[in-house]
Amino acid sequence: MRNVTLRQIRVFAAVAQQKSFTRAARELHLTQPAVSQQLKLLEAEVGLPLFEHVGRTIHLTPAGEALLHYATQINEVLRAASESFAEMRGLKRGVLKLSAVSTAKYFTPSLLSAFTVEYPQVSIKFTVGNREEIVKQLANNETDLVIMGRPPRELVTIAEPFAKHPLVIIAAPDHPLANAQRKIPLKRLESENFVIREQGSGTRASMEHVFRERGVEFHASMEVSSNETIKQAVMAGMGVSFISKHTVSLELAAGKLVTLNISGLPLLRDWYVIHLRDKRLSPITVAFRSFLLARGAEIIERTVG
């Protein structure tokens, strides 16, 4: 593969990511024939097909999967070099790729906003998903840093706590237990309907751990894939829910939801900033990590309480 060019690598990576020649051409500001030509030359150099068409969808072949792994590394090294040189020139710029579990999306924009005051030229690529999706991104080196509640045990990472993460049980304001002055035993909720997150969610895992640890069962009447749907369902009286307090600050302040006075709650966990241990962090990524450790807790407290 002595004659492979960086342009071919970039075109290949764009098509692999977009799963479309047209979208990749648009992203790279090239014509579609130019994209096809670059891939044709690359496949000739590799000696194996890199893509296969199934209907109107394109998929990576095993050779394509292997090449994507190396192409990602090549692009990362070039990006890190570019940002290092920019740092040497005294420029506060670079690309920050950040991923966060969906529960963290309620305060992460505020963190990024404060960071860009200090680094106005930073370019941010921010993605949100459930825990399972974010761990997969981390494992595939598709992101620089991750914000989540529990470090993944299946990966070798560096995980640093930067803020407290309270978990509570919420209910509609007219719920019979809404105004209880005394602590309510968790076991009292065995007769309640719970609206819960989907499998793969960190909140779901935390809930199951707490109930299992205390020998309490729960009845899941509804399973949904977003915190917003949970809040709407609870406000509509469809049940109670175990949820991050950071997701319901506005609704609590407006009196649309209440937290139940449950014994042992709120459960205090931590928010972590995480990266793969062997990943070479760019200067802008190091700057954001340091920013989170120094100011993250204060900004979260101010934003979502």
Backbone hydrogen bonds in HBPLUS format (Angstrom, degrees):
<---DONOR---> <-ACCEPTOR-->    atom                        ^
c    i                          cat <-CA-CA->   ^        H-A-AA   ^      H-
h    n   atom  resd res      DA  || num        DHA   H-A  angle D-A-AA Bond
n    s   type  num  typ     dist DA aas  dist angle  dist       angle   num
A0009-ILE N   A0005-THR O   3.13 MM   4  6.50 156.0  2.19 146.5 153.1     1
A0010-ARG N   A0006-LEU O   2.90 MM   4  6.15 159.0  1.95 151.2 156.4     2
A0011-VAL N   A0007-ARG O   2.93 MM   4  6.14 160.1  1.97 150.7 156.2     3
A0012-PHE N   A0008-GLN O   2.88 MM   4  6.03 165.1  1.90 150.0 154.5     4
A0013-ALA N   A0009-ILE O   2.93 MM   4  6.12 165.4  1.95 150.1 154.0     5
A0014-ALA N   A0010-ARG O   3.00 MM   4  6.15 155.1  2.06 144.9 151.5     6
A0015-VAL N   A0011-VAL O   3.02 MM   4  6.28 162.3  2.05 154.9 158.9     7
A0016-ALA N   A0012-PHE O   2.92 MM   4  6.13 161.1  1.96 153.6 159.4     8
A0017-GLN N   A0013-ALA O   2.96 MM   4  6.10 151.4  2.04 143.4 150.8     9
A0018-GLN N   A0014-ALA O   2.86 MM   4  5.97 165.6  1.88 151.5 155.9    10
A0019-LYS N   A0015-VAL O   2.69 MM   4  5.36 137.6  1.86 141.3 151.4    11
A0024-ALA N   A0020-SER O   3.09 MM   4  6.08 155.3  2.16 138.0 145.3    12
A0025-ALA N   A0021-PHE O   2.90 MM   4  6.04 156.6  1.96 145.8 152.2    13
A0026-ARG N   A0022-THR O   3.01 MM   4  6.29 154.6  2.08 146.7 153.6    14
A0027-GLU N   A0023-ARG O   2.94 MM   4  6.16 157.0  1.99 146.3 152.5    15
A0028-LEU N   A0024-ALA O   2.96 MM   4  6.16 153.9  2.03 149.8 156.4    16
A0029-HIS N   A0025-ALA O   2.91 MM   4  5.80 109.7  2.42 136.2 152.1    17
A0030-LEU N   A0025-ALA O   2.87 MM   5  4.82 167.5  1.88 144.1 147.2    18
A0029-HIS N   A0026-ARG O   3.31 MM   3  5.03 152.8  2.38  94.7 102.6    19
A0035-VAL N   A0031-THR O   3.14 MM   4  6.52 151.5  2.23 148.2 155.8    20
A0036-SER N   A0032-GLN O   2.96 MM   4  6.24 166.5  1.98 158.1 161.2    21
A0037-GLN N   A0033-PRO O   2.91 MM   4  6.07 153.6  1.98 145.4 152.5    22
A0038-GLN N   A0034-ALA O   3.07 MM   4  6.28 159.0  2.12 146.1 150.8    23
A0039-LEU N   A0035-VAL O   3.08 MM   4  6.35 159.3  2.12 153.2 158.7    24
A0040-LYS N   A0036-SER O   2.93 MM   4  6.10 150.0  2.02 144.2 153.0    25
A0041-LEU N   A0037-GLN O   3.03 MM   4  6.29 158.7  2.08 150.7 155.2    26
A0042-LEU N   A0038-GLN O   3.00 MM   4  6.22 152.0  2.08 141.5 149.7    27
A0043-GLU N   A0039-LEU O   2.84 MM   4  6.04 163.3  1.87 152.4 156.1    28
A0044-ALA N   A0040-LYS O   3.05 MM   4  6.22 151.7  2.13 141.9 149.8    29
A0045-GLU N   A0041-LEU O   3.06 MM   4  6.30 146.6  2.18 140.3 148.9    30
A0046-VAL N   A0042-LEU O   2.89 MM   4  6.19 155.4  1.95 151.8 158.9    31
A0047-GLY N   A0043-GLU O   2.74 MM   4  5.76 153.7  1.80 145.9 153.9    32
A0061-THR N   A0050-LEU O   3.04 MM  11  5.29 164.7  2.07 123.7 125.5    33
A0052-GLU N   A0059-HIS O   2.82 MM   7  5.36 150.5  1.91 152.6 161.5    34
A0059-HIS N   A0052-GLU O   2.85 MM   7  5.36 159.8  1.89 156.7 163.6    35
A0054-VAL N   A0057-THR O   2.76 MM   3  5.28 170.0  1.77 167.6 170.3    36
A0057-THR N   A0054-VAL O   3.10 MM   3  5.28 157.0  2.15 126.4 125.7    37
A0064-GLY N   A0061-THR O   2.93 MM   3  4.84 113.6  2.38  95.0 112.1    38
A0065-GLU N   A0061-THR O   2.83 MM   4  6.19 153.8  1.90 158.5 165.9    39
A0066-ALA N   A0062-PRO O   3.06 MM   4  6.30 159.3  2.11 144.8 149.8    40
A0067-LEU N   A0063-ALA O   2.91 MM   4  6.16 160.0  1.95 148.1 153.8    41
A0068-LEU N   A0064-GLY O   2.86 MM   4  6.01 151.9  1.94 147.1 154.8    42
A0069-HIS N   A0065-GLU O   3.27 MM   4  6.55 149.9  2.37 143.9 150.1    43
A0071-ALA N   A0067-LEU O   2.76 MM   4  5.97 158.2  1.81 155.0 162.6    44
A0072-THR N   A0068-LEU O   2.90 MM   4  5.97 157.1  1.95 148.1 152.6    45
A0073-GLN N   A0069-HIS O   3.32 MM   4  6.59 154.5  2.39 138.1 144.4    46
A0074-ILE N   A0070-TYR O   2.91 MM   4  6.19 159.2  1.95 152.1 157.8    47
A0075-ASN N   A0071-ALA O   2.96 MM   4  6.19 166.7  1.98 152.3 155.2    48
A0076-GLU N   A0072-THR O   2.95 MM   4  6.11 150.6  2.03 143.9 152.4    49
A0077-VAL N   A0073-GLN O   2.96 MM   4  6.19 160.7  2.00 152.4 156.6    50
A0078-LEU N   A0074-ILE O   3.04 MM   4  6.30 163.5  2.07 152.4 156.8    51
A0079-ARG N   A0075-ASN O   2.91 MM   4  6.05 153.8  1.98 142.6 150.2    52
A0080-ALA N   A0076-GLU O   2.87 MM   4  6.08 161.8  1.90 151.0 155.9    53
A0081-ALA N   A0077-VAL O   2.93 MM   4  6.13 157.1  1.98 147.6 154.0    54
A0082-SER N   A0078-LEU O   2.96 MM   4  6.14 160.3  2.00 146.3 151.6    55
A0083-GLU N   A0079-ARG O   2.97 MM   4  6.21 159.3  2.01 151.1 156.3    56
A0084-SER N   A0080-ALA O   2.88 MM   4  6.04 150.1  1.97 145.4 154.1    57
A0085-PHE N   A0081-ALA O   3.02 MM   4  6.26 159.6  2.06 151.6 155.9    58
A0086-ALA N   A0082-SER O   3.01 MM   4  6.24 149.8  2.10 139.8 148.8    59
A0087-GLU N   A0083-GLU O   2.86 MM   4  6.09 150.7  1.95 143.6 151.3    60
A0088-MET N   A0084-SER O   2.97 MM   4  6.28 152.0  2.05 144.3 151.9    61
A0089-ARG N   A0085-PHE O   3.03 MM   4  6.32 137.4  2.22 138.4 149.7    62
A0089-ARG N   A0086-ALA O   3.08 MM   3  5.03 125.4  2.39  91.3 105.8    63
A0091-LEU N   A0086-ALA O   2.90 MM   5  5.28 165.7  1.92 153.4 149.4    64
A0090-GLY N   A0087-GLU O   2.88 MM   3  4.96 155.9  1.94 104.5 111.4    65
A0123-SER N   A0094-GLY O   2.81 MM  29  6.09 169.1  1.82 165.2 168.4    66
A0096-LEU N   A0123-SER O   2.80 MM  27  6.19 159.4  1.84 160.6 167.6    67
A0125-LYS N   A0096-LEU O   2.84 MM  29  6.14 166.2  1.86 162.1 162.0    68
A0144-ASP N   A0097-LYS O   2.86 MM  47  5.10 148.2  1.96 125.3 136.0    69
A0145-LEU N   A0097-LYS O   3.23 MM  48  6.71 156.7  2.29 156.6 163.6    70
A0098-LEU N   A0125-LYS O   2.90 MM  27  6.19 153.7  1.97 151.7 160.4    71
A0127-THR N   A0098-LEU O   3.02 MM  29  6.54 154.4  2.09 151.9 160.1    72
A0099-SER N   A0145-LEU O   2.99 MM  46  6.37 157.4  2.05 151.7 159.0    73
A0147-ILE N   A0099-SER O   2.89 MM  48  6.43 147.4  2.00 147.5 158.2    74
A0100-ALA N   A0127-THR O   3.01 MM  27  6.51 149.2  2.11 153.4 163.0    75
A0129-GLY N   A0100-ALA O   3.23 MM  29  6.68 149.8  2.33 150.9 158.1    76
A0101-VAL N   A0147-ILE O   3.13 MM  46  6.57 156.1  2.19 172.2 179.5    77
A0104-ALA N   A0101-VAL O   2.87 MM   3  5.57 142.5  2.01 120.5 130.6    78
A0102-SER N   A0129-GLY O   2.93 MM  27  5.32 126.8  2.21 135.8 142.0    79
A0105-LYS N   A0102-SER O   3.18 MM   3  5.35 160.1  2.23 105.4 111.5    80
A0107-PHE N   A0104-ALA O   3.27 MM   3  5.93 160.4  2.31 116.1 120.6    81
A0108-THR N   A0104-ALA O   3.04 MM   4  6.02 153.4  2.11 158.8 167.3    82
A0110-SER N   A0107-PHE O   3.03 MM   3  5.42 126.1  2.33 108.5 122.0    83
A0111-LEU N   A0107-PHE O   3.21 MM   4  6.62 149.5  2.31 148.2 157.3    84
A0111-LEU N   A0108-THR O   3.00 MM   3  4.97 116.9  2.42  97.2 113.2    85
A0112-LEU N   A0108-THR O   2.91 MM   4  6.22 163.0  1.94 161.1 165.3    86
A0113-SER N   A0109-PRO O   2.84 MM   4  5.98 153.0  1.92 143.6 151.6    87
A0114-ALA N   A0110-SER O   3.08 MM   4  6.23 162.4  2.11 145.2 148.7    88
A0115-PHE N   A0111-LEU O   3.00 MM   4  6.21 151.5  2.08 144.2 152.8    89
A0116-THR N   A0112-LEU O   2.93 MM   4  6.15 154.8  2.00 150.2 155.9    90
A0117-VAL N   A0114-ALA O   3.28 MM   3  5.36 145.9  2.40  96.9 106.6    91
A0118-GLU N   A0115-PHE O   3.03 MM   3  5.53 131.4  2.27 109.1 120.0    92
A0119-TYR N   A0115-PHE O   2.94 MM   4  6.19 147.0  2.05 141.9 152.3    93
A0122-VAL N   A0119-TYR O   3.18 MM   3  5.72 169.4  2.19 122.5 123.9    94
A0134-ILE N   A0130-ASN O   3.00 MM   4  6.26 160.5  2.04 160.5 166.7    95
A0135-VAL N   A0131-ARG O   2.91 MM   4  6.10 161.3  1.94 157.2 161.9    96
A0132-GLU N   A0200-GLY O   3.06 MM  68  4.96 147.0  2.17 141.1 147.4    97
A0136-LYS N   A0132-GLU O   3.16 MM   4  6.31 151.6  2.24 139.3 146.8    98
A0137-GLN N   A0133-GLU O   3.05 MM   4  6.38 152.4  2.13 143.2 150.5    99
A0138-LEU N   A0134-ILE O   2.98 MM   4  6.26 157.5  2.03 148.6 154.5   100
A0139-ALA N   A0135-VAL O   2.88 MM   4  6.13 160.8  1.92 149.9 155.0   101
A0140-ASN N   A0136-LYS O   2.96 MM   4  6.13 148.1  2.06 146.9 155.2   102
A0142-GLU N   A0137-GLN O   2.92 MM   5  5.07 172.0  1.92 157.2 155.2   103
A0141-ASN N   A0138-LEU O   3.13 MM   3  5.14 161.6  2.16 106.4 110.3   104
A0146-VAL N   A0274-ILE O   2.88 MM 128  5.04 143.4  2.02 141.8 151.3   105
A0274-ILE N   A0146-VAL O   2.84 MM 128  5.04 157.2  1.90 146.2 153.5   106
A0148-MET N   A0272-TYR O   3.22 MM 124  5.56 152.1  2.30 142.6 150.8   107
A0272-TYR N   A0148-MET O   2.86 MM 124  5.56 165.0  1.89 159.8 164.9   108
A0277-ARG N   A0156-VAL O   3.08 MM 121  5.92 176.7  2.08 131.4 132.4   109
A0158-ILE N   A0275-HIS O   2.87 MM 117  5.61 160.9  1.90 168.1 174.5   110
A0275-HIS N   A0158-ILE O   3.16 MM 117  5.61 150.1  2.25 142.1 151.0   111
A0160-GLU N   A0273-VAL O   3.04 MM 113  5.44 168.0  2.06 146.7 149.8   112
A0273-VAL N   A0160-GLU O   2.96 MM 113  5.44 158.8  2.01 144.5 147.8   113
A0162-PHE N   A0271-TRP O   2.89 MM 109  5.96 159.8  1.93 161.9 165.4   114
A0271-TRP N   A0163-ALA O   2.74 MM 108  5.23 162.7  1.77 156.1 157.1   115
A0165-HIS N   A0269-ARG O   2.75 MM 104  4.78 158.4  1.79 129.6 126.0   116
A0269-ARG N   A0165-HIS O   2.84 MM 104  4.78 169.0  1.86 132.8 135.8   117
A0245-LYS N   A0166-PRO O   2.88 MM  79  5.68 169.9  1.89 147.7 151.2   118
A0167-LEU N   A0267-LEU O   2.83 MM 100  5.00 147.7  1.93 135.1 145.9   119
A0267-LEU N   A0167-LEU O   2.91 MM 100  5.00 155.0  1.97 146.8 149.0   120
A0168-VAL N   A0243-ILE O   2.84 MM  75  5.58 165.7  1.86 168.7 164.4   121
A0243-ILE N   A0168-VAL O   2.80 MM  75  5.58 163.3  1.83 163.1 168.8   122
A0260-LEU N   A0169-ILE O   2.83 MM  91  5.74 166.4  1.84 162.8 167.2   123
A0170-ILE N   A0241-SER O   2.79 MM  71  5.39 153.8  1.85 156.5 160.5   124
A0241-SER N   A0170-ILE O   3.14 MM  71  5.39 150.2  2.24 140.3 146.1   125
A0171-ALA N   A0258-VAL O   2.91 MM  87  5.51 148.5  2.01 152.0 159.1   126
A0258-VAL N   A0171-ALA O   2.98 MM  87  5.51 156.4  2.04 158.1 162.5   127
A0175-HIS N   A0172-ALA O   3.02 MM   3  5.41 161.3  2.05 123.2 123.7   128
A0178-ALA N   A0175-HIS O   2.91 MM   3  5.13 165.5  1.93 119.0 123.2   129
A0180-ALA N   A0177-LEU O   3.32 MM   3  5.43 170.0  2.33 113.7 113.5   130
A0184-ILE N   A0261-ASN O   2.76 MM  77  5.97 161.5  1.80 153.1 159.2   131
A0263-SER N   A0184-ILE O   2.84 MM  79  5.53 167.3  1.85 140.2 141.3   132
A0188-ARG N   A0185-PRO O   2.96 MM   3  5.48 147.7  2.07 112.0 121.2   133
A0189-LEU N   A0186-LEU O   2.97 MM   3  5.68 161.0  2.01 118.9 124.8   134
A0190-GLU N   A0187-LYS O   3.09 MM   3  5.57 167.5  2.11 118.7 120.1   135
A0192-GLU N   A0189-LEU O   2.98 MM   3  5.08 161.2  2.02 108.2 114.3   136
A0240-VAL N   A0193-ASN O   2.85 MM  47  6.30 156.8  1.90 165.0 166.4   137
A0194-PHE N   A0219-HIS O   2.82 MM  25  5.88 156.7  1.87 166.0 168.6   138
A0221-SER N   A0194-PHE O   2.96 MM  27  5.64 139.1  2.13 135.5 148.3   139
A0195-VAL N   A0240-VAL O   2.85 MM  45  6.09 159.5  1.89 164.1 170.7   140
A0196-ILE N   A0222-MET O   2.87 MM  26  6.31 161.6  1.90 166.8 167.1   141
A0224-VAL N   A0196-ILE O   2.91 MM  28  6.33 161.0  1.95 163.5 169.0   142
A0201-SER N   A0198-GLU O   3.17 MM   3  5.85 151.5  2.26 137.8 139.5   143
A0205-ALA N   A0201-SER O   3.14 MM   4  6.41 158.0  2.19 143.7 149.4   144
A0206-SER N   A0202-GLY O   2.95 MM   4  6.19 156.7  2.00 149.0 155.0   145
A0207-MET N   A0203-THR O   2.96 MM   4  6.16 159.7  2.00 150.4 155.8   146
A0208-GLU N   A0204-ARG O   2.99 MM   4  6.21 169.5  2.00 155.5 157.7   147
A0209-HIS N   A0205-ALA O   3.02 MM   4  6.16 153.7  2.09 144.0 151.3   148
A0210-VAL N   A0206-SER O   3.00 MM   4  6.23 162.7  2.03 151.9 155.6   149
A0211-PHE N   A0207-MET O   3.01 MM   4  6.25 174.2  2.02 162.5 163.2   150
A0212-ARG N   A0208-GLU O   2.94 MM   4  5.92 158.5  1.99 143.1 150.0   151
A0213-GLU N   A0209-HIS O   2.88 MM   4  5.91 159.1  1.92 148.1 154.2   152
A0214-ARG N   A0210-VAL O   3.15 MM   4  6.33 142.5  2.30 142.5 151.4   153
A0216-VAL N   A0211-PHE O   2.87 MM   5  4.97 166.9  1.89 153.4 151.9   154
A0215-GLY N   A0212-ARG O   3.14 MM   3  5.04 160.5  2.18 101.5 107.2   155
A0230-ILE N   A0226-SER O   3.26 MM   4  6.55 154.7  2.32 140.5 147.6   156
A0231-LYS N   A0227-ASN O   2.94 MM   4  6.23 161.9  1.97 153.8 157.5   157
A0232-GLN N   A0228-GLU O   3.08 MM   4  6.36 162.3  2.11 148.5 152.9   158
A0233-ALA N   A0229-THR O   2.90 MM   4  6.07 159.4  1.94 150.6 156.5   159
A0234-VAL N   A0230-ILE O   2.92 MM   4  6.14 162.7  1.95 157.3 161.4   160
A0235-MET N   A0231-LYS O   2.93 MM   4  6.10 163.3  1.96 150.7 155.8   161
A0236-ALA N   A0232-GLN O   3.00 MM   4  6.14 138.1  2.18 137.9 149.0   162
A0238-MET N   A0233-ALA O   3.02 MM   5  5.47 164.9  2.04 156.6 153.1   163
A0237-GLY N   A0234-VAL O   2.95 MM   3  5.11 159.8  1.99 107.7 113.6   164
A0247-THR N   A0244-SER O   3.07 MM   3  5.63 161.9  2.10 113.7 119.3   165
A0248-VAL N   A0245-LYS O   3.19 MM   3  5.51 157.2  2.25 109.3 115.9   166
A0252-LEU N   A0248-VAL O   2.92 MM   4  6.06 158.2  1.96 159.9 165.9   167
A0253-ALA N   A0249-SER O   3.04 MM   4  6.16 161.6  2.08 145.0 150.2   168
A0254-ALA N   A0250-LEU O   2.98 MM   4  6.15 144.2  2.12 141.8 151.6   169
A0256-LYS N   A0251-GLU O   2.90 MM   5  5.09 140.9  2.06 157.2 158.6   170
A0255-GLY N   A0252-LEU O   3.15 MM   3  5.14 154.2  2.22 100.2 108.1   171
A0262-ILE N   A0260-LEU O   2.93 MM   2  5.61 132.5  2.16 106.5  92.1   172
A0265-LEU N   A0262-ILE O   3.11 MM   3  5.51 156.7  2.16 136.6 135.0   173
A0279-LYS N   A0276-LEU O   3.10 MM   3  5.27 161.3  2.14 109.1 114.9   174
A0285-THR N   A0282-SER O   3.08 MM   3  5.18 122.0  2.44 100.3 115.0   175
A0286-VAL N   A0282-SER O   2.98 MM   4  6.29 160.6  2.02 159.4 164.9   176
A0287-ALA N   A0283-PRO O   2.94 MM   4  6.14 152.6  2.02 143.5 151.5   177
A0288-PHE N   A0284-ILE O   3.03 MM   4  6.28 150.5  2.12 139.7 146.5   178
A0289-ARG N   A0285-THR O   2.97 MM   4  6.22 161.5  2.00 151.4 156.5   179
A0290-SER N   A0286-VAL O   2.98 MM   4  6.18 164.5  2.00 150.9 154.9   180
A0291-PHE N   A0287-ALA O   2.93 MM   4  6.09 147.7  2.04 139.8 149.5   181
A0292-LEU N   A0288-PHE O   2.91 MM   4  6.19 157.4  1.96 152.7 157.1   182
A0293-LEU N   A0289-ARG O   3.08 MM   4  6.37 163.9  2.10 152.5 156.1   183
A0294-ALA N   A0290-SER O   3.00 MM   4  6.14 144.7  2.13 142.5 152.0   184
A0295-ARG N   A0291-PHE O   2.79 MM   4  5.78 165.1  1.81 157.0 161.1   185
A0296-GLY N   A0292-LEU O   2.76 MM   4  4.26 144.4  1.88 121.7 128.3   186
A0299-ILE N   A0295-ARG O   3.09 MM   4  6.31 162.4  2.13 159.3 164.2   187
A0300-ILE N   A0296-GLY O   2.97 MM   4  6.15 162.9  2.00 156.6 161.4   188
A0301-GLU N   A0297-ALA O   2.97 MM   4  6.10 162.5  2.00 148.8 153.8   189
A0302-ARG N   A0298-GLU O   3.09 MM   4  6.25 152.4  2.17 141.3 148.7   190
A0303-THR N   A0299-ILE O   2.91 MM   4  6.03 139.9  2.07 141.4 152.7   191
A0303-THR N   A0300-ILE O   3.12 MM   3  4.99 122.2  2.47  91.4 106.4   192
A0304-VAL N   A0300-ILE O   2.85 MM   4  5.81 167.7  1.86 159.3 161.2   193
A0305-GLY N   A0301-GLU O   3.08 MM   4  4.26 132.2  2.32 108.9 117.3   194
